[in-house]
Amino acid sequence: MTQKLLAGSFQLMKSLNRSLILNKIRTEGPISRAEIAKQTKLTPPTVSNIVKELIDSDIVIESNQGESRGGRKPTMLIINAKNFFVIGIDVSPTSIYSVITNLNAGIIDSVFIDIIHPVTNESLLSLLSNSVKQLLNQNKQINHEHILGIGVAMHGIVDIENGIAIYAPGLKLRNIPIKEHLESEFNMTVKIENDANSMALGEAWFGNGYDIGDFVCVNVGQGIGAGIIINGKLLHGNEFLSGEIGHMTIDIDGPKCSCGNYGCLEALAAGPYIAERAKKQLVMGEESMLIEMTDNNLDQLTGELINQAALQGDQFCIKLLKQTGKYLGIGLSNLIHIVNPSCIIMGGGVTKSGDILLDSIKDTISQRGLTDQAKATQVMLTKLGDQAAVIGAVCLMLVELFFTESPHKNIL
Ligand SMILES: [Zn+2]
């Protein structure tokens, strides 16, 4: 893969040995040159030469001296994580959340922009540019040469090779050339990934998926999607469609989905559809604190309010979320039987009801799993919370820095 030269940002010079050494320092540092040579089986002169190059480019620094059994103490090496930066952007159907982080994905600053509908490809691209400009303006102390690039976690179906958002149903947009636009505007390397896949990547690097080879990260918010990791690699499928579990049919007689089909998981368990179901039942005379919370205007009803009411003990909302958990449990049982993950990590606004939803999901999986192991598949909440997708976007650039193969081939 030829790396396009982008003058303004840190040069992601790649060679197998360079990445190997850099990643060794990241995972094992502080570490000595001798230990790197021993562990990577590279010759000491090769290690010395590459380490010198890494120190010259400031990405690696010498740290305190290590232990020695007699003789001179070896000089230890660490990644200069606090002096290099990545921009991450999470694009949902309603907002653009951008962050600038160090190489440990520690957030230094963020910008949040609401998306006002309707949008066009051009207006969305200009919102993306504005959010990056604002972030750079707010952080003038940061040397642009030390920004590795921009990672984008994008709602919908994404062509990761060409950096194009092929279809963003929540924005009603198609074929948005995000990578091309941001690269030419900011002269930085840009990588794009679907948002649920980004969440999975974030959890794999810094969250509950750390060191787990096979797991699934499920985002349940305005829509539903999954990032599937098998043998430490994100599954993309033939045309970037894998993980679209929101459009798995759960009930052929169910409500109409945004995709045009009936009874999709999304049409039963995504935030706006839960609110729609609540509204219909309340109109029929069910009692709930939601009526007071919305000032008797049920058009104000949202998934968020339902979570709040449930957490305050509202029986109607608890029942509604348990029912939602059952639908999700059915969908996830199907997924378990296809992918057989060791765990399922849940994120997104709907999961903020916590155990009310999670217990119902677990009960359903334990009823429907084919084997004892399938029934006992772990289901847990994301460790990174609302930051999971944006941290995942940052990880897209970390993959670029620390691994030589194409992105996602080795994420751990
Ligand atoms: Zn659908």
Boltz pocket constraint, residues with backbone or C-beta under 6 A from the ligand:
constraints:
  - pocket:
      binder: B
      contacts: [[A, 246], [A, 247], [A, 248], [A, 257], [A, 258], [A, 259], [A, 260], [A, 261], [A, 264], [A, 266], [A, 267]]
      max_distance: 6.0
